[in-house]
């Protein structure tokens, strides 16, 4: 499924993905974390249906992978990662993996609230259809208006 530009929530299991409620006041990139508070993301569709990429934006700042973690960029927004959001229906309704267009990694959730989303190579279990560990599967749902 191709997402249309709009507002969405992103969850891993029963935890939301978002920014910390309290952040430093610098212009440094801000961590993307697991949280128990609902957080809304703007997903902006780029390209056409053959080559669809997305910008994921939290509180006006686009997400990027920096080394092995996911951040949002307060400045230098042009350096944001273009993301591939791939449906994995074998994991249930609204289930997706989020991959960088460099194809070197994707989002991997930590275990605890407040810990940062990581950018790591994804593990694909040898099955048909392929299965992913639960910490690599995110549920993305259109936000209520």
DSSP file (Angstrom, degrees, kcal/mol; ACC not computed):
  #  RESIDUE AA STRUCTURE BP1 BP2  ACC     N-H-->O    O-->H-N    N-H-->O    O-->H-N    TCO  KAPPA ALPHA  PHI   PSI    X-CA   Y-CA   Z-CA
    1    1 A X              0   0    0      0, 0.0     2,-0.5     0, 0.0    86,-0.1   0.000 360.0 360.0 360.0 132.0    0.0    0.0    0.0
    2    2 A X        -     0   0    0     84,-0.0     2,-0.3    43,-0.0    84,-0.0  -0.793 360.0-131.8 -89.4 130.6    1.3    3.5   -0.9
    3    3 A X        -     0   0    0     -2,-0.5     2,-0.3    82,-0.1     3,-0.0  -0.591  13.7-137.2 -79.2 141.2    0.7    6.0    1.8
    4    4 A X        -     0   0    0     -2,-0.3    39,-0.2     1,-0.1     2,-0.0  -0.699  40.3 -83.5 -90.4 153.2   -0.8    9.3    0.9
    5    5 A X  S    S+     0   0    0     -2,-0.3     2,-0.3    40,-0.1    39,-0.2  -0.339  85.4  95.9 -56.0 130.2    0.6   12.4    2.4
    6    6 A X  E    S-A   43   0A   0     37,-1.9    37,-3.0    -3,-0.0     2,-0.4  -0.984  73.8 -52.9 171.8-170.7   -1.0   12.9    5.8
    7    7 A X  E     +A   42   0A   0     -2,-0.3   136,-2.6    35,-0.2     2,-0.3  -0.798  52.8 166.1-100.3 136.5   -0.9   12.4    9.5
    8    8 A X  E     -AB  41 142A   0     33,-2.9    33,-3.6    -2,-0.4     2,-0.4  -0.930  31.5-128.0-141.5 159.5   -0.2    8.9   11.0
    9    9 A X  E     -AB  40 141A   0    132,-2.7   132,-2.1    -2,-0.3     2,-0.4  -0.896  20.2-154.1-106.7 148.0    0.7    7.2   14.3
   10   10 A X  E     + B   0 140A   0     29,-0.5     7,-2.5     7,-0.4     2,-0.3  -0.988  17.9 175.5-123.1 127.3    3.6    4.8   14.4
   11   11 A X  E     -CB  16 139A   0    128,-2.1   128,-2.8    -2,-0.4     2,-0.5  -0.938  26.5-156.1-130.1 152.2    3.7    2.0   17.0
   12   12 A X  E >  S-C   15   0A   0      3,-2.8     3,-1.9    -2,-0.3     2,-0.3  -0.967  79.2 -43.4-122.3 112.3    5.9   -0.9   17.8
   13   13 A X  T 3  S-     0   0    0     -2,-0.5   126,-0.1   124,-0.3   122,-0.0  -0.537 124.5 -25.7  63.8-127.7    3.8   -3.4   19.7
   14   14 A X  T 3  S+     0   0    0     -2,-0.3     2,-0.4    -3,-0.1    -1,-0.2   0.286 121.4  93.3 -99.6  10.3    1.8   -1.3   22.2
   15   15 A X  E <   -C   12   0A   0     -3,-1.9    -3,-2.8    23,-0.0    21,-0.2  -0.830  69.3-131.2-107.2 142.3    4.4    1.5   22.3
   16   16 A X  E     -CD  11  35A   0     19,-2.4    19,-2.9    -2,-0.4     2,-0.5  -0.477  12.9-132.6 -83.7 158.4    4.3    4.7   20.2
   17   17 A X  E     + D   0  34A   0     -7,-2.5    -7,-0.4    17,-0.2     2,-0.3  -0.958  53.3 105.8-109.9 130.3    7.3    6.0   18.3
   18   18 A X  E     - D   0  33A   0     15,-2.4    15,-3.3    -2,-0.5     2,-0.3  -0.900  65.1 -58.2-171.1-160.6    8.0    9.8   18.7
   19   19 A X  E     - D   0  32A   0     -2,-0.3    13,-0.1    13,-0.2     4,-0.1  -0.700  58.4 -92.8-101.4 157.0   10.2   12.4   20.2
   20   20 A X        -     0   0    0     11,-0.6    -1,-0.1    -2,-0.3     3,-0.1  -0.369  26.9-130.5 -64.6 146.4   10.8   12.9   23.9
   21   21 A X  S    S+     0   0    0      1,-0.2     2,-0.5    -2,-0.0    -1,-0.1   0.831  99.6  45.9 -67.4 -31.0    8.5   15.3   25.6
   22   22 A X  S    S+     0   0    0      0, 0.0     2,-0.3     0, 0.0    -1,-0.2  -0.965  74.7 166.2-117.1 120.8   11.6   17.1   27.2
   23   23 A X        -     0   0    0     -2,-0.5     7,-0.0    -3,-0.1    -4,-0.0  -0.899  41.0 -96.0-128.8 157.8   14.5   17.8   24.8
   24   24 A X        -     0   0    0     -2,-0.3    -1,-0.0     1,-0.1     0, 0.0  -0.302  34.1-122.0 -66.5 162.1   17.6   20.0   25.1
   25   25 A X  S    S+     0   0    0      2,-0.0    -1,-0.1     0, 0.0    -2,-0.0   0.330  75.4 110.1 -91.5   7.7   17.2   23.4   23.5
   26   26 A X  S    S-     0   0    0      1,-0.1    -3,-0.0     3,-0.1     0, 0.0  -0.170  78.5-118.2 -74.2 174.3   20.1   23.0   21.1
   27   27 A X  S    S+     0   0    0     47,-0.0    48,-0.5    46,-0.0    47,-0.3   0.218  73.9 123.7 -96.3  12.7   19.8   22.7   17.4
   28   28 A X  S    S-     0   0    0      1,-0.1    46,-0.1    46,-0.1    -4,-0.0  -0.328  78.3 -80.1 -67.4 155.9   21.4   19.2   17.5
   29   29 A X        -     0   0    0     44,-0.1     2,-0.4     1,-0.1    44,-0.2  -0.252  49.2-129.2 -55.3 146.2   19.4   16.3   16.0
   30   30 A X  E     -E   72   0A   0     42,-2.4    42,-2.5    -3,-0.1     2,-0.1  -0.802  21.4-108.5-104.4 141.9   16.7   15.0   18.4
   31   31 A X  E     -E   71   0A   0     -2,-0.4   -11,-0.6    40,-0.2     2,-0.5  -0.374  17.7-140.2 -70.4 142.6   16.3   11.3   19.3
   32   32 A X  E     +D   19   0A   0     38,-1.9    85,-3.1    85,-0.2    38,-0.3  -0.924  38.6 172.2 -98.8 125.5   13.4    9.3   18.0
   33   33 A X  E     -DF  18 116A   0    -15,-3.3   -15,-2.4    -2,-0.5     2,-0.4  -0.746  40.2 -96.4-130.6 169.5   12.3    7.0   20.9
   34   34 A X  E     +D   17   0A   0     81,-1.9    80,-3.3    78,-0.4     2,-0.3  -0.774  50.8 175.7 -82.8 137.5    9.7    4.6   22.1
   35   35 A X  E     -D   16   0A   0    -19,-2.9   -19,-2.4    -2,-0.4     4,-0.1  -0.958  42.7-137.7-142.1 158.0    7.1    6.4   24.2
   36   36 A X  S    S+     0   0    0     -2,-0.3     2,-0.4   -21,-0.2   -19,-0.1   0.434  84.0  89.2 -93.6   0.1    3.9    5.6   26.0
   37   37 A X  S    S-     0   0    0    -21,-0.1    -2,-0.1     1,-0.0     2,-0.0  -0.820  89.0-108.2 -99.2 134.6    2.4    8.9   24.8
   38   38 A X        -     0   0    0     -2,-0.4     2,-0.4   -22,-0.1    -2,-0.1  -0.356  40.3-171.3 -60.2 136.4    0.6    9.1   21.4
   39   39 A X        -     0   0    0    -29,-0.2   -29,-0.5   -22,-0.1     2,-0.4  -0.991  13.2-141.6-133.9 139.4    2.7   10.9   18.8
   40   40 A X  E     -A    9   0A   0     -2,-0.4    19,-0.5   -31,-0.1     2,-0.4  -0.845  12.6-163.1-105.9 137.9    1.6   12.0   15.4
   41   41 A X  E     -A    8   0A   0    -33,-3.6   -33,-2.9    -2,-0.4     2,-0.6  -0.932  16.0-136.8-115.3 140.1    3.9   11.8   12.3
   42   42 A X  E     -AG   7  57A   0     15,-3.0    15,-2.8    -2,-0.4     2,-0.6  -0.876  20.2-159.9 -90.4 124.1    3.5   13.6    9.0
   43   43 A X  E     -AG   6  56A   0    -37,-3.0   -37,-1.9    -2,-0.6     2,-0.6  -0.936   4.0-162.7-107.5 120.5    4.2   11.2    6.2
   44   44 A X  E     - G   0  55A   0     11,-2.7    11,-2.1    -2,-0.6     2,-0.3  -0.909  12.6-137.7-108.5 119.4    5.1   13.0    3.0
   45   45 A X  E     - G   0  54A   0     -2,-0.6     2,-0.4     9,-0.2     9,-0.2  -0.576  21.4-171.7 -77.9 133.1    4.9   10.9   -0.2
   46   46 A X  E     + G   0  53A   0      7,-3.1     7,-2.1    -2,-0.3     2,-0.0  -0.950  46.3   3.3-122.7 144.2    7.7   11.5   -2.7
   47   47 A X  S    S-     0   0    0     -2,-0.4     5,-0.2     5,-0.2     2,-0.1  -0.246  90.1 -58.4  83.0-169.9    7.9   10.1   -6.2
   48   48 A X        -     0   0    0      3,-0.5     3,-0.1    -2,-0.0    -2,-0.1  -0.406  57.8 -86.9-105.7-176.1    5.5    8.0   -8.2
   49   49 A X  S    S+     0   0    0      1,-0.2     3,-0.4    -2,-0.1    -2,-0.0   0.728 125.1  53.9 -68.7 -20.7    3.9    4.6   -7.5
   50   50 A X  S    S+     0   0    0      1,-0.3     2,-0.3     0, 0.0    -1,-0.2   0.884 125.1  22.0 -77.9 -38.8    6.9    2.7   -9.1
   51   51 A X  S    S+     0   0    0     -3,-0.1     2,-0.5     2,-0.0    -3,-0.5  -0.676  83.4 170.9-127.9  75.7    9.5    4.5   -6.9
   52   52 A X        +     0   0    0     -3,-0.4     2,-0.3    -2,-0.3    33,-0.2  -0.782   0.9 168.9 -96.1 125.9    7.7    5.7   -3.9
   53   53 A X  E     -G   46   0A   0     -7,-2.1    -7,-3.1    -2,-0.5     2,-0.3  -0.804  16.8-145.6-123.8 168.2    9.7    7.1   -1.0
   54   54 A X  E     -GH  45  83A   0     29,-2.1    29,-3.2    -2,-0.3     2,-0.5  -0.974  11.8-143.5-138.3 149.6    8.6    9.0    2.1
   55   55 A X  E     -G   44   0A   0    -11,-2.1   -11,-2.7    -2,-0.3     2,-0.5  -0.962  21.7-151.0-104.3 131.0    9.8   11.7    4.4
   56   56 A X  E     -G   43   0A   0     -2,-0.5     7,-3.0    25,-0.4     2,-0.5  -0.922  16.2-169.6-106.5 122.8    8.8   11.0    8.0
   57   57 A X  E     -GI  42  62A   0    -15,-2.8   -15,-3.0    -2,-0.5     2,-0.5  -0.948  12.6-171.9-124.4 126.1    8.3   14.2   10.0
   58   58 A X  E >  S- I   0  61A   0      3,-2.8     3,-1.9    -2,-0.5   -17,-0.1  -0.974  78.5 -18.3-117.8 122.1    7.8   14.6   13.8
   59   59 A X  T 3  S-     0   0    0    -19,-0.5    -1,-0.2    -2,-0.5     3,-0.1   0.869 130.5 -49.1  50.5  42.6    6.9   18.1   15.1
   60   60 A X  T 3  S+     0   0    0      1,-0.2     2,-0.5    -3,-0.1    -1,-0.3   0.434 118.3 107.3  84.6  -0.4    8.1   19.7   11.9
   61   61 A X  E <   -I   58   0A   0     -3,-1.9    -3,-2.8    11,-0.0    -1,-0.2  -0.947  64.4-131.0-117.9 128.8   11.4   17.9   11.8
   62   62 A X  E     -IJ  57  73A   0     11,-0.5    11,-2.8    -2,-0.5    -5,-0.2  -0.430  24.3-113.6 -78.7 149.8   12.2   15.1    9.3
   63   63 A X  E     + J   0  72A   0     -7,-3.0    18,-1.4     9,-0.2     2,-0.3  -0.519  36.6 171.6 -82.8 147.4   13.7   11.8   10.3
   64   64 A X  E     - J   0  71A   0      7,-2.7     7,-2.8    16,-0.2     2,-0.6  -0.985  32.6-120.4-147.5 152.0   17.2   10.7    9.3
   65   65 A X  E     - J   0  70A   0     -2,-0.3     2,-0.5     5,-0.2     5,-0.2  -0.872  25.2-171.4 -95.5 130.6   19.5    7.9   10.2
   66   66 A X  E >   - J   0  69A   0      3,-2.3     3,-1.6    -2,-0.6     2,-0.4  -0.975  64.1 -48.6-122.1 114.1   22.8    9.1   11.7
   67   67 A X  T 3  S-     0   0    0     -2,-0.5    -2,-0.0     1,-0.2     0, 0.0  -0.463 125.2 -18.5  54.9-113.9   25.2    6.2   12.1
   68   68 A X  T 3  S+     0   0    0     -2,-0.4    51,-1.9    -3,-0.1     2,-0.3   0.078 123.5  70.0-112.6  24.2   23.2    3.5   13.9
   69   69 A X  E <  S-KJ 118  66A   0     -3,-1.6    -3,-2.3    49,-0.3     2,-0.5  -0.918  73.2-118.9-138.1 163.3   20.3    5.5   15.3
   70   70 A X  E     + J   0  65A   0     47,-2.4   -38,-1.9    -2,-0.3    47,-0.3  -0.905  38.0 163.9-107.0 129.8   17.2    7.4   14.1
   71   71 A X  E     -EJ  31  64A   0     -7,-2.8    -7,-2.7    -2,-0.5     2,-0.4  -0.813  34.2-122.7-129.1 168.1   16.9   11.2   14.8
   72   72 A X  E     -EJ  30  63A   0    -42,-2.5   -42,-2.4    -2,-0.3     2,-0.6  -0.946  28.7-127.0-112.0 146.6   14.9   14.1   13.6
   73   73 A X  E     - J   0  62A   0    -11,-2.8   -11,-0.5    -2,-0.4   -44,-0.1  -0.814  22.3-176.9 -99.7 118.5   16.7   17.1   12.1
   74   74 A X  S    S+     0   0    0     -2,-0.6     2,-0.2   -47,-0.3     3,-0.2   0.852  82.6  14.4 -78.4 -37.1   16.0   20.5   13.5
   75   75 A X  S    S+     0   0    0    -48,-0.5     4,-0.1     1,-0.2    -1,-0.0  -0.751 116.4  44.7-125.0 176.7   18.3   22.1   11.0
   76   76 A X    >   +     0   0    0     -2,-0.2     3,-2.2     1,-0.1    -1,-0.2   0.890  64.3 166.1  53.7  42.2   19.9   20.7    7.8
   77   77 A X  G >   +     0   0    0      1,-0.3     3,-1.8    -3,-0.2    -1,-0.1   0.730  63.1  72.5 -62.5 -22.6   16.5   19.3    6.9
   78   78 A X  G 3  S+     0   0    0      1,-0.3    -1,-0.3   -16,-0.0    -2,-0.1   0.657  88.1  65.0 -67.6 -12.5   17.7   18.6    3.4
   79   79 A X  G <  S+     0   0    0     -3,-2.2    -1,-0.3    -4,-0.1    -2,-0.2   0.358  75.5 129.8 -88.7   5.1   19.8   15.8    4.8
   80   80 A X    <   -     0   0    0     -3,-1.8   -16,-0.2     1,-0.1     2,-0.2  -0.243  63.9-109.7 -60.1 147.0   16.7   13.9    5.9
   81   81 A X        -     0   0    0    -18,-1.4     2,-0.5   -25,-0.1   -25,-0.4  -0.553  19.5-133.1 -75.8 139.7   16.6   10.2    4.9
   82   82 A X        -     0   0    0     -2,-0.2    19,-1.6   -27,-0.1     2,-0.3  -0.859  32.5-150.9 -89.1 129.9   14.1    9.2    2.2
   83   83 A X  E     -HL  54 100A   0    -29,-3.2   -29,-2.1    -2,-0.5     2,-0.5  -0.748  15.1-144.2-109.0 149.4   12.4    6.1    3.6
   84   84 A X  E     - L   0  99A   0     15,-3.3    15,-3.0    -2,-0.3     2,-0.6  -0.952  13.9-160.4-104.5 128.1   10.8    3.0    2.0
   85   85 A X  E     - L   0  98A   0     -2,-0.5     2,-0.5   -33,-0.2    13,-0.2  -0.943  12.5-170.5-111.7 111.8    7.8    1.8    3.9
   86   86 A X  E     - L   0  97A   0     11,-2.4    11,-2.3    -2,-0.6     2,-0.1  -0.894  20.0-125.7-111.7 126.0    7.1   -1.8    2.9
   87   87 A X  E     - L   0  96A   0     -2,-0.5     9,-0.3     9,-0.2     2,-0.2  -0.404  19.3-172.7 -66.3 140.0    3.9   -3.7    3.9
   88   88 A X    >   +     0   0    0      7,-2.5     3,-2.5     4,-0.2     4,-0.1  -0.647   9.5 172.5-129.7  73.6    4.4   -7.0    5.8
   89   89 A X  G >  S+     0   0    0      1,-0.3     3,-1.9    -2,-0.2    -1,-0.1   0.692  70.2  75.3 -62.0 -19.0    0.8   -8.3    5.9
   90   90 A X  G 3  S+     0   0    0      1,-0.3    -1,-0.3    40,-0.2     3,-0.1   0.648  94.7  54.0 -65.1 -12.4    2.0  -11.6    7.3
   91   91 A X  G <  S-     0   0    0     -3,-2.5    -1,-0.3     1,-0.4    -2,-0.2   0.296 122.7 -93.5-102.5   6.6    2.5   -9.6   10.6
   92   92 A X    X   -     0   0    0     -3,-1.9     3,-1.2     3,-0.1    -1,-0.4  -0.494  64.3 -23.1 113.3 178.9   -1.1   -8.3   10.7
   93   93 A X  T 3  S+     0   0    0      1,-0.2    -3,-0.0    -2,-0.2    -4,-0.0  -0.379 125.8   6.2 -66.7 139.8   -3.1   -5.4    9.6
   94   94 A X  T 3  S+     0   0    0      1,-0.2    46,-1.8    45,-0.1     2,-0.4   0.733  91.5 150.4  61.5  26.6   -1.2   -2.1    9.1
   95   95 A X  E <   + M   0 139A   0     -3,-1.2    -7,-2.5    44,-0.2     2,-0.3  -0.768  14.7 160.4 -96.2 134.5    2.2   -3.8    9.7
   96   96 A X  E     -LM  87 138A   0     42,-2.5    42,-3.2    -2,-0.4     2,-0.4  -0.959  35.0-135.5-145.5 157.7    5.2   -2.4    7.9
   97   97 A X  E     -L   86   0A   0    -11,-2.3   -11,-2.4    -2,-0.3     2,-0.5  -0.910  22.0-142.0-109.5 150.4    9.0   -2.3    8.0
   98   98 A X  E     -L   85   0A   0     -2,-0.4     9,-2.4    38,-0.4     2,-0.3  -0.961  24.6-179.4-118.1 117.3   10.7    1.1    7.5
   99   99 A X  E     -LN  84 106A   0    -15,-3.0   -15,-3.3    -2,-0.5     7,-0.3  -0.884  27.5-119.5-121.1 143.7   13.9    0.9    5.4
  100  100 A X  E >   -L   83   0A   0      5,-2.2     3,-2.2    -2,-0.3     5,-0.2  -0.528  28.8-119.1 -74.8 150.0   16.4    3.5    4.4
  101  101 A X  T 3  S+     0   0    0    -19,-1.6    -1,-0.1     1,-0.3   -18,-0.1   0.643 113.3  69.8 -68.4 -12.0   16.8    4.0    0.6
  102  102 A X  T 3  S-     0   0    0    -20,-0.2    -1,-0.3     3,-0.1   -19,-0.1   0.605  99.6-140.4 -74.9  -9.5   20.4    3.0    1.0
  103  103 A X  S <  S+     0   0    0     -3,-2.2    -2,-0.1     2,-0.2     3,-0.1   0.649  72.2 113.3  59.4  18.6   19.0   -0.5    1.7
  104  104 A X  S    S-     0   0    0      1,-0.2     2,-0.3    17,-0.1    -1,-0.1   0.590  82.9 -20.5 -92.8 -11.6   21.6   -0.9    4.4
  105  105 A X        -     0   0    0     -5,-0.2    -5,-2.2    16,-0.2    16,-0.3  -0.983  53.3-147.6-174.5-178.3   19.2   -0.9    7.3
  106  106 A X  E     -NO  99 120A   0     14,-2.7    14,-2.1    -2,-0.3    -7,-0.2  -0.909  45.2 -55.3-156.1-179.2   15.9   -0.1    8.8
  107  107 A X  E     - O   0 119A   0     -9,-2.4     2,-0.4    -2,-0.3    -9,-0.3  -0.461  45.9-176.7 -71.0 134.6   14.1    0.9   12.0
  108  108 A X  E     - O   0 118A   0     10,-2.1    10,-2.8    -2,-0.2    28,-0.2  -0.988  18.9-136.7-133.0 122.4   14.6   -1.4   14.9
  109  109 A X        -     0   0    0     26,-3.5     8,-0.1    -2,-0.4     7,-0.1  -0.526  13.3-133.2 -81.0 142.6   12.8   -0.7   18.2
  110  110 A X        -     0   0    0     -2,-0.2    -1,-0.1     5,-0.2     4,-0.1  -0.162  23.0-112.6 -77.3-176.4   14.5   -1.0   21.5
  111  111 A X  S    S+     0   0    0      2,-0.1     2,-0.3   -77,-0.0    -1,-0.1   0.818  88.3  59.1 -88.6 -33.0   13.0   -2.9   24.4
  112  112 A X  S >  S-     0   0    0      4,-0.1     3,-1.7     1,-0.1   -78,-0.4  -0.725  85.3-104.2-110.2 148.3   12.3    0.0   26.9
  113  113 A X  T 3  S+     0   0    0     -2,-0.3   -78,-0.2     1,-0.2     3,-0.1  -0.378 108.1  29.6 -57.5 138.9   10.3    3.2   26.8
  114  114 A X  T 3  S+     0   0    0    -80,-3.3    -1,-0.2     1,-0.4     2,-0.2   0.262  92.1 119.9  91.1 -11.9   12.6    6.2   26.4
  115  115 A X    <   -     0   0    0     -3,-1.7   -81,-1.9   -81,-0.1    -1,-0.4  -0.562  67.7-102.2 -86.9 155.3   15.2    4.3   24.4
  116  116 A X  B     -F   33   0A   0    -83,-0.2   -83,-0.3    -2,-0.2     2,-0.2  -0.451  26.5-112.5 -82.5 143.9   16.1    5.4   20.9
  117  117 A X        -     0   0    0    -85,-3.1   -47,-2.4   -47,-0.3   -85,-0.2  -0.540  39.7-141.5 -67.1 135.2   15.0    3.7   17.7
  118  118 A X  E     -KO  69 108A   0    -10,-2.8   -10,-2.1   -49,-0.2     2,-0.6  -0.630   8.7-138.5-101.3 158.9   18.0    2.2   16.0
  119  119 A X  E     + O   0 107A   0    -51,-1.9     2,-0.3    -2,-0.2   -12,-0.2  -0.948  46.1 144.5-116.5 107.0   19.0    1.9   12.4
  120  120 A X  E     - O   0 106A   0    -14,-2.1   -14,-2.7    -2,-0.6     2,-0.1  -0.898  57.9 -80.0-138.8 161.3   20.3   -1.6   11.8
  121  121 A X        -     0   0    0     -2,-0.3     2,-0.2   -16,-0.3   -16,-0.2  -0.460  56.9-118.4 -59.5 138.3   20.4   -4.3    9.1
  122  122 A X        -     0   0    0     -2,-0.1     2,-0.5     1,-0.0    -1,-0.1  -0.578  16.0-131.6 -85.4 145.4   17.1   -6.1    9.2
  123  123 A X        -     0   0    0     -2,-0.2     2,-0.6    10,-0.1    10,-0.5  -0.840  18.5-163.0 -95.8 126.0   16.8   -9.8   10.1
  124  124 A X  E     -P  132   0B   0     -2,-0.5     2,-0.3     8,-0.1     8,-0.2  -0.949  14.0-138.1-112.1 120.3   14.7  -11.7    7.7
  125  125 A X  E     -P  131   0B   0      6,-3.4     2,-1.5    -2,-0.6     6,-1.0  -0.576  27.3-109.8 -77.5 137.7   13.6  -15.1    8.9
  126  126 A X  S    S+     0   0    0     -2,-0.3     2,-0.3     4,-0.1    -1,-0.1  -0.495  76.2 107.6 -72.9  92.0   13.7  -17.9    6.3
  127  127 A X  S    S-     0   0    0     -2,-1.5     2,-0.5     4,-0.1     4,-0.0  -0.940  73.1 -84.1-152.8 169.8   10.1  -18.6    5.6
  128  128 A X  S    S+     0   0    0     -2,-0.3     2,-0.2     1,-0.2    -2,-0.0  -0.960 122.8  25.6-126.3 113.1    7.5  -17.9    2.9
  129  129 A X  S    S-     0   0    0     -2,-0.5    -1,-0.2     1,-0.0   -41,-0.0   0.603 114.9-111.5 -72.4 160.5    6.4  -15.2    3.2
  130  130 A X        -     0   0    0     -2,-0.2     2,-0.3    -4,-0.1   -40,-0.2  -0.267  32.6-150.2 -60.7 145.2    9.4  -13.8    5.0
  131  131 A X  E     -P  125   0B   0     -6,-1.0    -6,-3.4   -41,-0.0     2,-0.3  -0.867   4.5-153.0-118.4 153.6    9.0  -12.9    8.7
  132  132 A X  E     -P  124   0B   0     -2,-0.3    -8,-0.1    -8,-0.2     5,-0.1  -0.888  30.7 -95.4-121.8 151.5   10.7  -10.3   10.7
  133  133 A X    >   -     0   0    0    -10,-0.5     3,-2.2    -2,-0.3     4,-0.4  -0.344  42.3-110.8 -60.4 150.0   11.3  -10.1   14.5
  134  134 A X  G >  S+     0   0    0      1,-0.3     3,-1.2     2,-0.2  -121,-0.2   0.782 115.1  64.3 -56.3 -29.4    8.6   -8.0   16.3
  135  135 A X  G 3  S+     0   0    0      1,-0.2   -26,-3.5   -27,-0.1    -1,-0.3   0.542 102.3  50.5 -75.7  -2.8   11.1   -5.2   17.1
  136  136 A X  G <  S+     0   0    0     -3,-2.2     2,-0.5   -28,-0.2   -38,-0.4   0.420  93.8  86.5-107.2  -2.1   11.4   -4.5   13.3
  137  137 A X    <   -     0   0    0     -3,-1.2     2,-0.4    -4,-0.4  -124,-0.3  -0.876  57.1-172.0-106.6 127.0    7.7   -4.4   12.6
  138  138 A X  E     - M   0  96A   0    -42,-3.2   -42,-2.5    -2,-0.5     2,-0.6  -0.924  18.7-138.5-119.4 141.5    5.8   -1.1   13.0
  139  139 A X  E     -BM  11  95A   0   -128,-2.8  -128,-2.1    -2,-0.4     2,-0.5  -0.887  20.3-168.6-100.8 120.4    2.1   -0.5   12.8
  140  140 A X  E     +B   10   0A   0    -46,-1.8     2,-0.4    -2,-0.6  -130,-0.2  -0.943   9.6 175.8-116.0 120.7    1.3    2.7   10.9
  141  141 A X  E     -B    9   0A   0   -132,-2.1  -132,-2.7    -2,-0.5     3,-0.1  -0.975  37.3-104.2-130.5 137.5   -2.3    4.0   11.1
  142  142 A X  E     -B    8   0A   0     -2,-0.4  -134,-0.3  -134,-0.2     3,-0.1  -0.368  46.1-114.4 -57.1 131.1   -3.9    7.2    9.7
  143  143 A X        -     0   0    0   -136,-2.6     2,-0.2  -102,-0.2  -136,-0.2  -0.365  31.4-102.3 -68.8 147.7   -4.4    9.6   12.6
  144  144 A X              0   0    0      1,-0.1    -1,-0.1    -3,-0.1  -136,-0.0  -0.509 360.0 360.0 -70.5 136.1   -8.0   10.5   13.6
  145  145 A X              0   0    0     -2,-0.2    -1,-0.1    -3,-0.1    -2,-0.0   0.471 360.0 360.0 -74.2 360.0   -9.1   13.9   12.3
